[in-house]
């Protein structure tokens, strides 16, 4: 039996004219080169070829005698199981390289790519911005396999301390979406960050500000009297009559309008639920279109931006206009939808028809799957009633639609002439 090396023998081994090896038994050798460099090697027969070879274990003194023996024991176990230590080492290096390249930020890029054509570019941009500001600085370069809950919590704690509780909630949600993608992609076995949202303080729930039904006349008459561009005035009334979301109204295109059928057909890619939405157009809606046609009828967008008419007006323009005419803190552009919903529900209209008019997605998954009707014909009388209520609320003022027996005197722009509806 080969005598075991001692720590002193390993330390005192001197270089010779040629490289040589000192055996420690169990196929472990200390390789001493002419330069004096020492390294540990394990001699074995390759399972695939049957030929003897050496597998490196590490340099001395970085790897001690005891550590080399422990590694040699591990190699002997691998060989007994038919595993080639060299191939295993290559595989481990490749796995480590993959782990190092799959940083949180790199995986986030892959996750974000799956969102293309599923959510709006504006939402994608906003989500990515949150990750850039609050997640990537501390977590971006960490391999996805090494991420832990304490790391993620430490990254978001400063945001919480600054009082941005809703931002913390949303960013934690986005981080978890990335981690869930990593699980589904087979990059990690489980998500260790799934519960981090429970660690932070909750933001106080504030319901969206909206007017009550009896405040509709005040709103409509303030819009009529307000000193604002005809584009903005038409946009506010358009959104109010059609009950659409601010961005859906602001980005309305002439090509989406079917005058003969009196329909506004919003394509799926423009809708929050990624489902085509068809809106019956009332006489008042048609009047709005006829009012704005001299301004934008030759353009793509119905409500063009004043700064760049090739683009649609900013969806925030309604909020700014509402603030200027005295509704700051009382309602918002989105609140116009709540006003419509509350009024229609109080009048006893079918709630399913109201929800369809608002393009709300059914929260009941089974019901959503089987109930695909848009209630188009049942929505026509609902929309007509709502437009008539708005028109009646404007009595005594001059709104865009006005009473159809009244002249419209809108705020002029782009050299438009006063005209009658």
Steps between C-alpha positions, in 0.01 A plus 500: 500500500629847406610704805291806574657840453540729796429871496871564554599280202257686278634836616869395462471332158760666272507532121727273294635501149175343387146523631407215731218376725481391860229249578269524802306181435146467376610630157582845641829661390691820563641622167821706534611687186850622407392851594420384850123538456302227676152368425279210597393239245278195508584205280213291366384299200250684280171305495438587135841396355658275762822706479682635808506879549545766765237743626617820662385573856669835564827676575695468821491678745159636390372146541642335813590131538181435698285677238666307218430169677136597548467585131669173402247309711220682313660407165521133599127503582422658164704238314330220693169642368635518146538882503810649336643765742634711211166507319325577828736793554432633150126468558527681834697783340241533225219505757682765702555710188130474417406601853736796488359615166138458617504806720173650620526774238575253220200288595288815528583575135374153404186547710432841347531354151204271575291810575534640149164513319327399824503832684530854371845648425428773756439239772814311401701822518355587841568153642857496373559846642398380849742207477778732381445742786427269791611143422797494262737723704526235776365185337576531129846339500415217743449154345134401513597184689661705778219748560346485845213671679732707724675636188175607336367649824821699548464639148143624561535618861632847401200545270266409787679737736455779245126440525442360149294205620308448176831497310635237741191287444519525121878445481479195728230367270719552193799334669281199576379486140864473389564228757188308395623515141836360618319208669292429189812520281677243718767745616411457869299236685289737709446868569648606837357853464131409481414645841706820510200730450372402844810651663421856394240748623183513293398815316173653614227414252355815343206460270516677166343843522176532308201730496154393609221482239340823622828684430486415127334834402772694682768303315347527153426870536853570631643318197276706270608829659865402537760687297673208331597383152220341299709181481505472880133591537397242241726240659346547847147467367601207276639308796199593714251379237689184399608403858844400374831516683704822460765351269237320291319827440812714447643258241176457303559469123270594216554155345333347808173685433224337296260789435252291300460245779548768766773301671841567651708182465804498727751229402615250760854638518364833626291349777607421855351150481648444152151438362328695224246747636209631291315810615162607357520869407213723603386813316699703752816301423450561129458873577836501679665335199345755264624782723859375503506384136617837357793488742613139455292333228804493273723350770542159661388593850162651582649704786846608378766655717526877459880478511525215252174433308644172369470364854193469719444739788633406843255288700586720799359808325154424643632497857677832441186652348281374785740660746481834319118510509473430871494121536851450638474241778135430420528274197737375233478387141462143622237620746273582206454126455403462866249782461341320204499164680343641817232690307405202282490260796278738694263508201467121518677405176622139483837487675639256242413745221662786693816294553508416129464870416797575727699214340555343841630145502283253692681398820330160499735285289238244399241765423761694305585194288141421404335843501660671202202711393564873472132592555537734201132541423408530868768764542352727234204621712730525804745722309215709358355551848841603636567745216154648544563542875827684423324719245222586744761582763647759263171693471564869540857473373662439164671157500668345199196289424254743654136464416483424135286812453781722637802644322838375613751773584817309582843640583669540161841373394685425177300777329169315533181690418187504716254242367162349587434138593 
